[in-house]
């Protein structure tokens, strides 16, 4: 699943069904995009799990170092890391049975898409907050 090939109905389904979003690269600094986007998603009712080994917490939630440290189901893995890290993040998301990996605006790797698109729903180069307002309102 790549953004251009994804219908608004599919996005709507993903965002309606999801309850928990693990945010890889979430910063605890309010001026950072990862913080602002995740705060809005939290305000919209999603549980946010920060995944960042360099912080203790963000948005009032305890941070974990890696996706494998999460002890509950994750519906979306939202990625705020450079594309060069995407392959490892997607593998880790598959290992925790996350059904969707959502790489934020500017994060895209065609080789990763080709390698894993049959194993997990992959959305790349798309802001989850912007897409939420496009399809849910």
LONU-461220 format. One record per residue: x, y, z of N, C-alpha, C in turn. Coordinates in steps of 0.1 Angstrom, whole numbers, plus 2048, in hexadecimal, padded with zeros to 3 digits. Layout:
REM residues N
<rec <X; Y; Z>; <X; Y; Z>; <X; Y; Z>>
...
END
This chain:
REM residues 137
<rec <808; 7F4; 800>; <800; 800; 800>; <809; 80C; 800>>
<rec <808; 814; 7F5>; <810; 820; 7F4>; <806; 82B; 7F3>>
<rec <809; 837; 7F8>; <7FF; 842; 7F8>; <7F7; 844; 7EC>>
<rec <7FE; 845; 7E0>; <7F7; 848; 7D4>; <7ED; 83D; 7D0>>
<rec <7F0; 831; 7D5>; <7E7; 826; 7D1>; <7DC; 823; 7DC>>
<rec <7DC; 82C; 7E6>; <7D3; 82A; 7F1>; <7C7; 833; 7F1>>
<rec <7BB; 82D; 7F2>; <7AF; 835; 7F1>; <7AC; 83C; 7FF>>
<rec <7A5; 847; 7FE>; <7A1; 84D; 80B>; <799; 844; 813>>
<rec <791; 83B; 80D>; <789; 831; 815>; <793; 828; 81D>>
<rec <79E; 824; 817>; <7A7; 81B; 81E>; <7AE; 823; 829>>
<rec <7B2; 82F; 827>; <7B7; 838; 832>; <7AD; 839; 83D>>
<rec <7A1; 83B; 839>; <796; 83D; 843>; <795; 830; 84C>>
<rec <795; 825; 845>; <794; 818; 84C>; <7A0; 816; 856>>
<rec <7AC; 819; 851>; <7B8; 818; 85A>; <7B7; 821; 866>>
<rec <7B3; 82D; 864>; <7B3; 837; 86F>; <7A7; 834; 878>>
<rec <79C; 82F; 873>; <791; 82B; 87C>; <793; 81F; 884>>
<rec <79A; 815; 87F>; <79D; 809; 886>; <7A8; 80A; 890>>
<rec <7B1; 813; 88D>; <7BD; 814; 896>; <7BA; 81A; 8A3>>
<rec <7C0; 815; 8AE>; <7BF; 81B; 8BB>; <7CC; 81F; 8C1>>
<rec <7D7; 818; 8BD>; <7E4; 81A; 8C3>; <7EE; 81D; 8B8>>
<rec <7F6; 828; 8B9>; <800; 82B; 8B0>; <80D; 82C; 8B7>>
<rec <817; 824; 8B2>; <824; 824; 8B7>; <82C; 82E; 8AE>>
<rec <832; 838; 8B4>; <838; 843; 8AC>; <848; 841; 8AE>>
<rec <84E; 83C; 8A3>; <85C; 83B; 8A3>; <863; 848; 8A0>>
<rec <86B; 84C; 8A9>; <872; 859; 8A7>; <86A; 865; 8AE>>
<rec <861; 862; 8B6>; <859; 86D; 8BD>; <862; 874; 8C6>>
<rec <862; 881; 8C5>; <86A; 88A; 8CD>; <862; 88F; 8D9>>
<rec <868; 892; 8E4>; <861; 898; 8EF>; <862; 8A7; 8EF>>
<rec <866; 8AD; 8E4>; <867; 8BC; 8E2>; <85B; 8C1; 8DB>>
<rec <853; 8C9; 8E1>; <847; 8CE; 8DB>; <848; 8D5; 8CE>>
<rec <854; 8DA; 8CA>; <856; 8E1; 8BE>; <859; 8D8; 8B2>>
<rec <85A; 8CB; 8B5>; <85D; 8C1; 8AA>; <851; 8BC; 8A4>>
<rec <851; 8B9; 897>; <846; 8B5; 88F>; <840; 8A8; 895>>
<rec <849; 89E; 899>; <845; 891; 89E>; <83C; 893; 8AA>>
<rec <840; 89D; 8B3>; <838; 8A0; 8BF>; <82B; 8A6; 8BB>>
<rec <82B; 8B0; 8B3>; <81E; 8B7; 8AF>; <814; 8AD; 8A8>>
<rec <819; 8A5; 89F>; <810; 89C; 898>; <80B; 892; 8A2>>
<rec <813; 88C; 8AA>; <80F; 882; 8B4>; <806; 887; 8BF>>
<rec <808; 894; 8C3>; <7FF; 89A; 8CC>; <7F1; 89B; 8C7>>
<rec <7F0; 89F; 8BA>; <7E3; 8A1; 8B4>; <7DC; 893; 8B3>>
<rec <7E4; 889; 8AF>; <7DE; 87C; 8AE>; <7D9; 877; 8BC>>
<rec <7E1; 87A; 8C6>; <7DD; 877; 8D4>; <7D0; 87E; 8D7>>
<rec <7D0; 88B; 8D4>; <7C3; 892; 8D7>; <7B7; 88D; 8CF>>
<rec <7BA; 887; 8C4>; <7AF; 881; 8BC>; <7AB; 873; 8C2>>
<rec <7B1; 86E; 8CC>; <7AD; 862; 8D3>; <7B6; 856; 8D1>>
<rec <7C1; 857; 8CA>; <7CA; 84C; 8C8>; <7D4; 84B; 8D4>>
<rec <7D7; 83F; 8D8>; <7E1; 83D; 8E2>; <7EF; 83D; 8DB>>
<rec <7F8; 846; 8E0>; <805; 847; 8DA>; <80F; 840; 8E2>>
<rec <818; 838; 8DC>; <823; 832; 8E2>; <830; 838; 8DC>>
<rec <837; 840; 8E4>; <844; 845; 8DF>; <84E; 83A; 8DD>>
<rec <855; 83A; 8D2>; <860; 830; 8D0>; <86C; 839; 8CD>>
<rec <875; 83A; 8D7>; <880; 843; 8D6>; <88A; 83F; 8E2>>
<rec <895; 83A; 8DF>; <89E; 836; 8EA>; <8A5; 841; 8F1>>
<rec <8A3; 84D; 8EC>; <8AA; 859; 8F2>; <8A1; 861; 8FC>>
<rec <895; 85D; 8FD>; <88C; 865; 906>; <885; 85B; 910>>
<rec <880; 860; 91B>; <879; 858; 925>; <86A; 858; 923>>
<rec <865; 863; 91E>; <857; 864; 91B>; <854; 870; 912>>
<rec <848; 86F; 90C>; <843; 87A; 903>; <834; 879; 904>>
<rec <82E; 885; 904>; <81F; 886; 904>; <819; 87E; 910>>
<rec <820; 87E; 91B>; <81B; 877; 927>; <81C; 868; 926>>
<rec <822; 862; 91C>; <823; 854; 91A>; <832; 850; 91B>>
<rec <834; 845; 922>; <842; 83F; 924>; <847; 83B; 916>>
<rec <853; 83F; 913>; <85A; 83B; 907>; <860; 82D; 907>>
<rec <860; 826; 8FC>; <867; 819; 8FB>; <873; 81C; 8F1>>
<rec <87D; 813; 8F3>; <889; 815; 8EA>; <887; 810; 8DC>>
<rec <87F; 805; 8DB>; <87D; 7FE; 8CE>; <86F; 7F9; 8CD>>
<rec <86A; 7F6; 8C1>; <85D; 7F1; 8BF>; <85B; 7E3; 8C6>>
<rec <866; 7DC; 8C7>; <865; 7CF; 8CE>; <863; 7D0; 8DD>>
<rec <865; 7DC; 8E2>; <863; 7DE; 8F0>; <854; 7E1; 8F4>>
<rec <84B; 7E2; 8EA>; <83D; 7E4; 8EC>; <836; 7D7; 8F0>>
<rec <82E; 7D8; 8FA>; <827; 7CC; 8FF>; <818; 7CC; 8FD>>
<rec <814; 7D2; 8F2>; <806; 7D3; 8EF>; <804; 7D4; 8E0>>
<rec <7F8; 7D1; 8DB>; <7F6; 7D2; 8CC>; <7F8; 7E1; 8C8>>
<rec <7FE; 7E2; 8BC>; <800; 7EF; 8B5>; <7F9; 7EF; 8A8>>
<rec <7F1; 7F9; 8A5>; <7E9; 7F9; 899>; <7F1; 800; 88D>>
<rec <7F8; 80A; 891>; <800; 812; 887>; <80E; 815; 88D>>
<rec <818; 813; 885>; <825; 817; 889>; <828; 824; 880>>
<rec <828; 82F; 887>; <82A; 83C; 880>; <839; 83F; 881>>
<rec <83F; 842; 875>; <84E; 844; 874>; <852; 852; 872>>
<rec <85A; 857; 87B>; <860; 864; 87A>; <86F; 863; 87A>>
<rec <874; 859; 873>; <883; 857; 871>; <886; 858; 863>>
<rec <893; 85B; 860>; <897; 85C; 852>; <894; 84F; 84A>>
<rec <893; 850; 83D>; <890; 844; 835>; <89A; 839; 836>>
<rec <8A7; 83D; 839>; <8B1; 833; 83A>; <8AE; 829; 846>>
<rec <8A6; 82C; 84F>; <8A2; 823; 85A>; <896; 81B; 857>>
<rec <88F; 81E; 84C>; <882; 818; 84A>; <882; 809; 849>>
<rec <88C; 803; 843>; <88C; 7F5; 841>; <88C; 7EE; 84F>>
<rec <894; 7F2; 858>; <895; 7EC; 865>; <888; 7EF; 86D>>
<rec <882; 7FB; 86B>; <876; 7FE; 873>; <86A; 7F5; 86D>>
<rec <869; 7F3; 860>; <85F; 7EB; 85B>; <860; 7DD; 85F>>
<rec <86C; 7D7; 85F>; <86F; 7CA; 864>; <86A; 7C8; 873>>
<rec <86E; 7D2; 87B>; <86A; 7D2; 889>; <85B; 7D3; 88B>>
<rec <854; 7DB; 882>; <846; 7DC; 883>; <83F; 7CF; 87F>>
<rec <844; 7C8; 875>; <83F; 7BB; 871>; <841; 7B1; 87D>>
<rec <84C; 7B2; 883>; <84F; 7A9; 88F>; <845; 7AA; 89A>>
<rec <840; 7B6; 89C>; <836; 7B8; 8A7>; <827; 7B8; 8A1>>
<rec <826; 7B3; 895>; <819; 7B1; 88F>; <811; 7BE; 88D>>
<rec <818; 7C9; 88C>; <811; 7D6; 889>; <80C; 7D5; 87A>>
<rec <7FF; 7D8; 878>; <7F9; 7D6; 86A>; <7FD; 7E2; 861>>
<rec <801; 7ED; 866>; <803; 7F9; 85E>; <810; 800; 862>>
<rec <818; 803; 858>; <824; 80C; 85B>; <821; 819; 853>>
<rec <822; 824; 859>; <81E; 831; 853>; <82A; 83A; 854>>
<rec <832; 83C; 849>; <83D; 845; 849>; <839; 853; 846>>
<rec <83D; 85C; 84E>; <839; 86A; 84D>; <83D; 871; 840>>
<rec <839; 87D; 83E>; <83C; 885; 832>; <84B; 886; 830>>
<rec <850; 883; 824>; <85E; 883; 821>; <865; 876; 824>>
<rec <85E; 86C; 829>; <865; 85F; 82C>; <85F; 855; 822>>
<rec <868; 851; 819>; <864; 847; 80F>; <870; 83F; 80A>>
<rec <86E; 832; 808>; <879; 82A; 803>; <872; 81F; 7FA>>
<rec <874; 820; 7ED>; <86D; 817; 7E4>; <871; 809; 7E6>>
<rec <87E; 807; 7E9>; <883; 7F9; 7EB>; <87C; 7F3; 7F7>>
<rec <87A; 7FA; 801>; <873; 7F5; 80D>; <865; 7F2; 80A>>
<rec <85F; 7FB; 802>; <851; 7F8; 7FE>; <850; 7EB; 7F7>>
<rec <858; 7E9; 7ED>; <858; 7DD; 7E4>; <85A; 7D1; 7ED>>
<rec <863; 7D2; 7F6>; <867; 7C6; 7FF>; <85C; 7C2; 808>>
<rec <855; 7CC; 80E>; <84C; 7C8; 819>; <83D; 7CB; 817>>
<rec <839; 7D0; 80B>; <82B; 7D4; 80A>; <821; 7C9; 80A>>
<rec <826; 7BC; 809>; <81D; 7B1; 80A>; <81C; 7AC; 818>>
<rec <825; 7B1; 821>; <825; 7AC; 82F>; <81E; 7B6; 838>>
<rec <81D; 7C3; 834>; <817; 7CD; 83D>; <812; 7D8; 834>>
<rec <808; 7DF; 839>; <803; 7EB; 832>; <80D; 7F6; 834>>
<rec <813; 7FB; 829>; <81D; 806; 829>; <817; 812; 823>>
<rec <818; 81D; 82B>; <814; 82A; 826>; <821; 833; 828>>
<rec <825; 839; 81D>; <831; 841; 81E>; <82F; 84F; 819>>
<rec <838; 858; 81E>; <838; 866; 819>; <82A; 86D; 81B>>
<rec <824; 86A; 826>; <816; 86F; 829>; <815; 873; 838>>
<rec <811; 87E; 83B>; <80F; 882; 849>; <802; 87C; 84E>>
<rec <802; 875; 859>; <7F6; 86E; 85F>; <7EC; 879; 863>>
<rec <7F1; 884; 869>; <7E7; 88E; 86E>; <7E0; 895; 862>>
<rec <7E7; 898; 858>; <7E1; 89F; 84C>; <7D7; 895; 846>>
<rec <7DB; 888; 844>; <7D2; 87E; 83E>; <7C6; 87C; 847>>
<rec <7C8; 87C; 854>; <7BC; 87B; 85D>; <7B2; 886; 85A>>
<rec <7B6; 892; 859>; <7AD; 89D; 856>; <7A7; 89D; 848>>
<rec <7AE; 897; 83F>; <7A9; 896; 831>; <79E; 88B; 830>>
<rec <79F; 880; 837>; <796; 875; 835>; <78C; 873; 840>>
<rec <78E; 879; 84C>; <786; 877; 857>; <77C; 882; 85B>>
<rec <77E; 88E; 854>; <775; 899; 857>; <76C; 89C; 84C>>
END
